[in-house]
Amino acid sequence: MQLSWLKRSSTRIFYLLAAVVFLPALEIHPPQQITTPTDPQPTVGAPVFYDLSNFLPNFVGCGGQTATINNALYEQRILELVNDERARVILPPLKRVNQLDIAARYHAADLQQDNYFNHDTYDRIGGSLQKTCNWDTRLSSYYTGWSAIGENIAAGYGSPEAAMAGWMNSTGHRANILSSSFWEMGVGYSEGGGDYYRYYVQDFGKRNAIYPLIINQDDTSATSQTVSLFIYGTWNQMRLRNNIESWSGWLPFSNNLSWQLPPTSGNHTVSVELTKPGSSASSSDTIYLNLPSQPELGNLPEIISFTYSIPDQFLWPASIVLTPQNVGNSATLNWQLTSDKTWLEVDPTSGNTPGSSTITPVGFSNDTVATLSGTVTVIITSPPGVAGSPDTIIVHLSVVNSSIWRSYLPMLSSGSP
């Protein structure tokens, strides 16, 4: 690699480098330098100050140190863009793993701190750069047991989307991103200081005897219980479970399948056990399920009671008004009411929130002491799957041979006489 790239220039140029290694033979793609249109820059920007020593340790040697996360959103966005590109050509997603993240962050921070641009690792000593180790040696110090590794780096791009466009427009970088030899990846980003201010690193890999399970293309969150799973490898059977719940039965193996998460918001881990003659493995992945507010039927009593006095020929109360409500969100619920007794009149029998229905005892024997029981059932006809539906309300009617005591309270008011 030519160190002439390390010289500063008054013209800002965006750079990309790619490298890849496969076992048993060692192959390093030569670095490729490309120039892309610069991102729009303001004519005058606000003055800024960046004291690198406040953010990064003094990185020296061939890796082994851990850099702080500079921009987690940028890193995750790079992963999402990579898996989007792979999906376009019907390739499985890559699983983001901590070992490659740490390796990529170290190199991005080292490029920034020592102000150079190369896959191999350098230290700036006395103002000049001295090579410390090859890139694959540095990467192997974080990511062990690999059968294939690769790396893309970029500098100067103003956003993850711009960096990805540069990589995808370069044959060598595109080959790394779309390689079927890689199953895992890590992302590093660092900004502030250096000739190019922003530094991006993608590290790719595949490890022996590691078979990643990936939920929803390794997104950080989902808004639906139904998610997609991809499982690497070739197996005969598999069984899965959510969190620490019971395992499913053994199923024929499939790389792609749809899976149902529990109906609660929060982190959920999907685990898989894999078998074939003479071999077995296990894997897992975690995603945050952020369920939107769900419609729920509510505002209904458990029991309704009526009393009829034979001597007074008086029903108390004369009727009950039911007002089904959506207590989960603001969506309109279409409801239907039914009764299981002919002496229970429901009017109307259907409607939608916030409408009401009146329940009235009618046609019962009003000259015989008795206790009658029935039910009124509220069912949401649409939308489907509303929590709390159906809701069955117990109705009691007591026919008594005594008077119903009614109390009247005087109304008090104040004002001018």
Backbone torsions as a table, in degrees:
resi	resn	phi	psi	omega
1	MET	NA	136.3	-175.7
2	GLN	-87.0	127.7	-178.6
3	LEU	-82.4	1.7	176.8
4	SER	-63.3	-19.9	177.7
5	TRP	-67.2	-16.1	-173.2
6	LEU	-81.9	-10.6	-178.9
7	LYS	-71.2	142.7	178.7
8	ARG	-75.7	156.0	178.8
9	SER	-141.1	147.2	178.5
10	SER	-72.9	-15.5	177.3
11	THR	-100.8	125.3	-179.0
12	ARG	-75.5	126.1	179.0
13	ILE	-124.1	141.0	178.2
14	PHE	-93.5	136.7	-175.7
15	TYR	-122.5	150.2	173.7
16	LEU	-134.9	142.1	171.6
17	LEU	-135.1	145.4	178.2
18	ALA	-130.6	145.5	175.1
19	ALA	-147.2	148.5	-179.2
20	VAL	-148.3	146.0	177.3
21	VAL	-136.2	137.1	172.9
22	PHE	-128.4	147.1	173.8
23	LEU	-95.5	152.6	4.2
24	PRO	-83.3	-17.6	180.0
25	ALA	-85.8	147.2	178.6
26	LEU	-98.5	121.3	-179.4
27	GLU	-131.2	125.4	177.5
28	ILE	-116.9	116.9	176.1
29	HIS	-65.9	133.4	178.1
30	PRO	-62.9	145.7	-179.7
31	PRO	-65.2	146.2	179.7
32	GLN	-121.1	129.4	179.4
33	GLN	-103.1	126.3	178.3
34	ILE	-130.4	154.4	176.6
35	THR	-116.5	131.3	179.3
36	THR	-124.2	160.9	177.0
37	PRO	-58.1	138.5	-179.0
38	THR	-73.4	152.0	174.3
39	ASP	-67.9	148.7	178.1
40	PRO	-58.1	134.6	-179.9
41	GLN	-119.2	140.3	176.6
42	PRO	-67.1	150.1	178.9
43	THR	-63.4	-44.3	178.5
44	VAL	-132.0	127.2	178.8
45	GLY	-113.5	163.7	177.9
46	ALA	-67.6	142.4	177.7
47	PRO	-66.6	140.6	-179.6
48	VAL	-131.3	158.2	177.5
49	PHE	-136.0	133.7	-178.9
50	TYR	-133.0	113.5	177.3
51	ASP	-97.8	99.1	-173.3
52	LEU	-57.8	-33.4	-176.5
53	SER	-65.8	-19.4	178.5
54	ASN	-78.0	-14.2	-172.7
55	PHE	-117.1	-30.0	-173.3
56	LEU	-126.5	145.9	171.2
57	PRO	-72.2	170.8	177.9
58	ASN	-81.4	94.5	-175.7
59	PHE	-74.4	121.2	175.5
60	VAL	-138.7	158.2	177.9
61	GLY	86.3	-160.3	-172.5
62	CYS	-107.0	60.8	178.0
63	GLY	80.7	-158.5	179.5
64	GLY	90.6	-11.2	178.5
65	GLN	-104.2	164.8	-177.9
66	THR	-116.4	123.7	177.0
67	ALA	-90.4	150.9	176.2
68	THR	-72.0	156.5	177.2
69	ILE	-73.4	122.9	-176.8
70	ASN	-88.6	-40.9	179.8
71	ASN	-154.9	94.0	-176.1
72	ALA	-62.9	-35.2	-179.3
73	LEU	-66.0	-40.6	177.2
74	TYR	-62.9	-43.6	-179.0
75	GLU	-62.2	-47.5	-179.5
76	GLN	-64.2	-36.1	-179.7
77	ARG	-65.4	-38.8	176.8
78	ILE	-59.8	-45.1	177.8
79	LEU	-59.0	-46.9	-179.3
80	GLU	-60.7	-41.3	179.8
81	LEU	-66.5	-37.7	176.9
82	VAL	-62.2	-47.8	-178.3
83	ASN	-69.8	-28.6	172.8
84	ASP	-64.3	-44.2	179.0
85	GLU	-63.8	-39.2	179.2
86	ARG	-67.6	-38.3	179.5
87	ALA	-63.8	-32.6	-179.2
88	ARG	-63.9	-28.0	-179.9
89	VAL	-110.0	22.2	175.1
90	ILE	57.6	46.3	172.1
91	LEU	-108.2	147.7	179.4
92	PRO	-67.9	158.4	179.6
93	PRO	-71.9	160.5	173.0
94	LEU	-95.3	144.1	179.2
95	LYS	-93.4	126.1	177.3
96	ARG	-77.0	127.1	-177.0
97	VAL	-126.8	149.0	-172.8
98	ASN	-63.2	-38.9	-177.1
99	GLN	-59.5	-42.9	-179.9
100	LEU	-76.3	-31.1	173.6
101	ASP	-59.7	-48.0	-178.2
102	ILE	-63.3	-41.5	178.7
103	ALA	-62.1	-43.9	-178.1
104	ALA	-68.8	-40.1	179.1
105	ARG	-64.4	-39.6	179.4
106	TYR	-60.1	-46.6	-174.7
107	HIS	-69.0	-39.1	177.7
108	ALA	-61.1	-42.7	180.0
109	ALA	-68.6	-36.7	-179.9
110	ASP	-68.5	-39.7	175.7
111	LEU	-58.6	-42.5	-178.8
112	GLN	-68.9	-47.7	-174.3
113	GLN	-65.9	-43.7	-177.7
114	ASP	-93.9	0.7	173.3
115	ASN	55.1	61.5	174.2
116	TYR	-142.8	174.1	-177.5
117	PHE	-144.4	97.7	-175.3
118	ASN	-164.6	153.3	173.4
119	HIS	-70.1	-43.1	179.9
120	ASP	-68.0	157.6	-174.2
121	THR	-94.8	132.9	-179.8
122	TYR	-127.3	152.9	168.5
123	ASP	-116.3	140.9	177.4
124	ARG	-93.8	112.4	-176.8
125	ILE	-120.3	120.9	-178.5
126	GLY	60.0	30.5	178.0
127	GLY	87.8	-7.8	179.2
128	SER	-117.4	153.7	-177.9
129	LEU	-88.9	135.8	175.9
130	GLN	-128.5	128.9	-177.7
131	LYS	-67.7	133.8	179.6
132	THR	-100.1	-45.9	-179.7
133	CYS	-164.4	165.0	174.7
134	ASN	-70.9	156.2	-176.4
135	TRP	-62.4	-38.2	-178.2
136	ASP	-69.8	-29.6	175.2
137	THR	-67.7	-45.2	177.5
138	ARG	-61.7	-44.9	-179.1
139	LEU	-65.5	-37.2	-179.6
140	SER	-67.9	-19.8	178.1
141	SER	-71.7	-18.0	177.5
142	TYR	-104.7	-34.8	-168.8
143	TYR	-121.0	101.0	-173.2
144	THR	-103.5	162.6	176.6
145	GLY	69.6	26.7	-174.9
146	TRP	-86.6	155.3	172.6
147	SER	-112.0	-13.4	174.9
148	ALA	-156.9	139.2	174.2
149	ILE	-139.9	156.2	177.5
150	GLY	-156.8	165.4	-177.9
151	GLU	-151.7	137.9	167.8
152	ASN	-120.1	139.5	173.3
153	ILE	-130.4	153.7	178.5
154	ALA	-148.1	154.4	-179.8
155	ALA	-144.3	140.8	173.4
156	GLY	95.9	-13.1	-176.4
157	TYR	-75.3	140.2	-173.1
158	GLY	-82.0	-7.8	-178.1
159	SER	-157.3	159.5	174.7
160	PRO	-57.5	-38.7	-180.0
161	GLU	-62.2	-40.5	179.4
162	ALA	-67.2	-41.9	178.2
163	ALA	-63.2	-42.5	179.4
164	MET	-64.4	-38.4	177.9
165	ALA	-61.9	-40.9	177.2
166	GLY	-62.7	-45.7	179.1
167	TRP	-62.7	-45.2	-176.2
168	MET	-69.2	-20.5	177.5
169	ASN	-88.4	5.9	178.5
170	SER	-118.5	128.6	-173.4
171	THR	-57.2	-48.5	-177.1
172	GLY	-65.6	-41.1	-180.0
173	HIS	-69.8	-40.3	177.3
174	ARG	-61.0	-39.5	179.7
175	ALA	-61.7	-40.0	176.3
176	ASN	-63.9	-46.0	-177.1
177	ILE	-63.7	-35.6	-176.2
178	LEU	-104.5	20.3	-178.7
179	SER	-76.8	133.5	174.3
180	SER	-80.7	-4.6	178.9
181	SER	-79.6	-15.3	-177.4
182	PHE	-105.2	139.3	176.6
183	TRP	-116.9	-16.9	-174.4
184	GLU	-133.9	160.8	176.2
185	MET	-155.2	163.4	172.9
186	GLY	-137.5	158.9	-176.3
187	VAL	-133.2	135.9	173.9
188	GLY	-128.0	143.8	178.2
189	TYR	-142.5	137.5	176.9
190	SER	-144.5	145.7	179.7
191	GLU	-142.9	155.4	179.1
192	GLY	104.6	123.8	-179.1
193	GLY	78.8	172.1	-179.9
194	GLY	78.7	167.5	-178.0
195	ASP	-66.9	-30.4	-169.3
196	TYR	-113.2	-3.6	171.7
197	TYR	69.1	-48.3	-178.1
198	ARG	-114.6	133.1	-177.3
199	TYR	-130.7	130.9	-178.3
200	TYR	-121.0	138.4	176.5
201	VAL	-134.4	130.0	169.5
202	GLN	-112.0	124.5	173.0
203	ASP	-114.0	131.4	-177.3
204	PHE	-116.3	153.4	177.6
205	GLY	-167.7	169.0	171.3
206	LYS	-145.3	132.5	-178.2
207	ARG	-111.8	150.9	176.6
208	ASN	-66.8	136.1	174.1
209	ALA	64.3	20.1	174.9
210	ILE	-114.6	124.4	-175.1
211	TYR	-125.4	90.4	-172.8
212	PRO	-63.1	143.0	165.9
213	LEU	-106.4	132.7	-174.5
214	ILE	-129.4	126.1	178.1
215	ILE	-96.6	128.8	173.5
216	ASN	47.0	49.7	177.2
217	GLN	57.9	29.4	178.0
218	ASP	66.0	30.7	171.0
219	ASP	-65.9	156.8	-179.9
220	THR	-81.1	-23.7	-177.4
221	SER	-147.3	163.0	177.6
222	ALA	-137.4	153.8	178.0
223	THR	-113.4	4.5	178.5
224	SER	-130.8	144.0	176.4
225	GLN	-63.3	-30.6	-179.1
226	THR	-82.5	119.0	-178.8
227	VAL	-126.8	163.0	175.9
228	SER	-101.0	142.0	177.0
229	LEU	-118.2	141.5	167.3
230	PHE	-124.6	131.9	-178.9
231	ILE	-124.5	124.5	-178.8
232	TYR	-78.2	155.4	174.5
233	GLY	106.3	179.4	177.3
234	THR	-127.6	117.0	-172.7
235	TRP	-137.0	167.2	176.3
236	ASN	-91.4	-46.0	-175.8
237	GLN	-136.1	161.4	176.1
238	MET	-151.5	155.6	169.1
239	ARG	-139.3	149.7	-172.2
240	LEU	-131.8	163.3	173.4
241	ARG	-157.5	158.8	171.6
242	ASN	-96.8	130.9	174.4
243	ASN	52.8	-124.5	179.1
244	ILE	-110.9	25.1	177.3
245	GLU	-72.3	175.6	179.6
246	SER	-67.3	149.5	176.9
247	TRP	-69.4	149.6	169.5
248	SER	-69.6	171.9	170.4
249	GLY	-69.5	167.4	177.9
250	TRP	-70.3	132.8	-176.6
251	LEU	-121.2	154.5	171.3
252	PRO	-60.4	140.6	-176.5
253	PHE	-69.0	141.5	172.8
254	SER	-144.4	135.8	177.1
255	ASN	-66.9	-37.0	-178.4
256	ASN	-115.5	134.4	174.1
257	LEU	-157.9	159.4	174.7
258	SER	-94.6	143.3	-174.7
259	TRP	-140.0	150.3	-177.8
260	GLN	-109.1	121.6	175.5
261	LEU	-82.9	161.6	175.4
262	PRO	-61.6	154.4	-174.4
263	PRO	-83.4	43.7	179.1
264	THR	-134.4	143.2	176.3
265	SER	-71.3	148.4	179.7
266	GLY	133.2	-179.2	178.5
267	ASN	-73.5	134.5	176.5
268	HIS	-131.6	133.9	179.1
269	THR	-108.6	126.3	174.2
270	VAL	-102.4	126.1	179.8
271	SER	-116.0	151.2	178.3
272	VAL	-136.6	142.4	169.4
273	GLU	-114.4	135.6	-172.0
274	LEU	-123.8	140.1	179.9
275	THR	-140.7	150.9	166.8
276	LYS	-157.0	164.9	-176.9
277	PRO	-53.5	121.2	176.5
278	GLY	82.4	4.5	-176.6
279	SER	-154.6	150.7	175.1
280	SER	-151.9	160.8	179.2
281	ALA	-159.0	167.2	176.0
282	SER	-141.8	157.5	-178.9
283	SER	-158.6	166.8	179.2
284	SER	-158.7	164.1	173.7
285	ASP	-151.7	153.6	-177.4
286	THR	-124.7	140.1	177.5
287	ILE	-139.9	150.6	177.3
288	TYR	-92.5	121.7	178.4
289	LEU	-94.6	117.5	-178.8
290	ASN	-114.3	85.6	-176.1
291	LEU	-74.7	134.7	174.3
292	PRO	-69.3	164.7	177.1
293	SER	-57.3	133.6	-177.3
294	GLN	-105.9	145.4	175.2
295	PRO	-64.9	144.0	-179.7
296	GLU	-147.2	130.9	178.3
297	LEU	-76.7	132.2	179.6
298	GLY	-158.4	-166.7	-179.0
299	ASN	66.0	34.6	179.7
300	LEU	-123.0	142.4	179.1
301	PRO	-77.4	159.1	174.7
302	GLU	-81.5	-36.7	-176.0
303	ILE	-135.3	140.1	171.6
304	ILE	-119.5	134.1	-179.4
305	SER	-124.1	134.9	174.0
306	PHE	-122.0	151.1	174.4
307	THR	-132.6	131.7	176.7
308	TYR	-117.4	126.5	178.8
309	SER	-95.6	120.8	178.6
310	ILE	-65.8	-48.7	-179.6
311	PRO	-63.9	-35.8	-178.7
312	ASP	-86.3	-14.7	-173.5
313	GLN	49.2	51.2	-172.1
314	PHE	-135.6	130.9	178.1
315	LEU	-104.1	128.3	179.3
316	TRP	-131.3	126.8	-13.7
317	PRO	-71.8	164.4	-178.1
318	ALA	-67.7	-30.5	178.8
319	SER	-165.2	166.2	177.5
320	ILE	-125.7	134.6	177.8
321	VAL	-99.8	125.9	175.3
322	LEU	-104.8	131.9	178.5
323	THR	-125.5	87.9	177.4
324	PRO	-60.0	140.2	179.9
325	GLN	-131.7	155.5	170.5
326	ASN	-90.9	103.6	-177.7
327	VAL	-93.8	4.7	-180.0
328	GLY	-97.8	-45.6	177.9
329	ASN	-152.2	-165.0	-173.0
330	SER	-96.0	5.8	-178.2
331	ALA	-67.6	148.4	176.9
332	THR	-78.3	133.0	177.6
333	LEU	-108.1	131.7	173.5
334	ASN	-94.2	122.9	-173.9
335	TRP	-119.3	161.7	176.8
336	GLN	-139.0	134.7	179.4
337	LEU	-113.6	136.9	175.7
338	THR	-134.9	150.5	174.8
339	SER	-120.3	153.5	-178.1
340	ASP	-101.1	5.3	179.7
341	LYS	-130.5	143.2	-179.0
342	THR	-71.0	-22.3	179.9
343	TRP	-81.9	0.3	177.1
344	LEU	-106.4	111.9	-179.7
345	GLU	-97.2	131.0	179.1
346	VAL	-117.9	124.9	-178.6
347	ASP	-147.9	119.5	-4.9
348	PRO	-80.5	168.7	-179.2
349	THR	-91.1	-6.4	178.3
350	SER	-150.1	158.3	180.0
351	GLY	175.3	-165.2	177.1
352	ASN	-143.1	158.8	-179.0
353	THR	-66.2	136.7	11.3
354	PRO	-100.0	34.6	-178.6
355	GLY	-69.4	167.2	-176.3
356	SER	-127.5	165.0	174.9
357	SER	-137.1	146.7	-177.0
358	THR	-107.1	132.6	179.0
359	ILE	-106.9	124.0	-177.1
360	THR	-136.7	128.3	171.8
361	PRO	-72.4	129.6	-179.6
362	VAL	-141.9	152.7	170.9
363	GLY	69.3	14.0	177.9
364	PHE	-87.8	162.9	178.2
365	SER	-73.1	112.1	-173.5
366	ASN	-99.9	16.8	178.4
367	ASP	-125.7	11.0	-179.0
368	THR	-129.4	128.9	177.9
369	VAL	-63.6	129.0	-178.0
370	ALA	-164.8	162.6	172.1
371	THR	-123.7	119.1	-177.7
372	LEU	-109.2	146.9	178.1
373	SER	-134.0	143.9	176.3
374	GLY	-156.7	-174.7	179.0
375	THR	-138.3	151.2	169.2
376	VAL	-120.7	128.6	-177.1
377	THR	-113.2	130.8	177.4
378	VAL	-106.0	124.7	-179.0
379	ILE	-124.3	133.4	173.8
380	ILE	-87.6	116.8	-178.3
381	THR	-83.8	-26.1	174.1
382	SER	-161.9	147.0	-3.1
383	PRO	-69.1	165.8	-178.7
384	PRO	-74.9	158.1	171.6
385	GLY	71.1	27.6	-178.8
386	VAL	-75.5	130.6	177.9
387	ALA	-62.7	144.2	178.8
388	GLY	85.8	-3.5	179.6
389	SER	-111.1	133.2	0.4
390	PRO	-79.6	158.9	176.8
391	ASP	-122.9	120.7	-178.2
392	THR	-103.5	126.2	-178.1
393	ILE	-106.9	128.5	177.9
394	ILE	-81.3	134.7	-179.9
395	VAL	-121.0	126.7	176.4
396	HIS	-113.4	139.0	172.6
397	LEU	-128.7	118.6	178.2
398	SER	-106.1	120.8	174.7
399	VAL	-99.4	115.4	-172.0
400	VAL	-120.6	153.1	179.4
401	ASN	-100.3	47.5	178.7
402	SER	-147.9	164.3	-178.1
403	SER	-79.3	152.3	174.4
404	ILE	-96.3	118.3	179.8
405	TRP	-76.4	125.8	178.6
406	ARG	-116.2	131.5	179.6
407	SER	-107.4	141.1	178.4
408	TYR	-120.5	130.5	180.0
409	LEU	-105.6	135.6	178.3
410	PRO	-68.7	148.2	177.1
411	MET	-93.1	128.8	178.4
412	LEU	-104.0	137.6	177.9
413	SER	-144.2	160.4	178.8
414	SER	-129.5	149.6	-179.5
415	GLY	162.6	-176.1	-179.5
416	SER	-71.3	138.7	177.4
417	PRO	-66.5	NA	NA
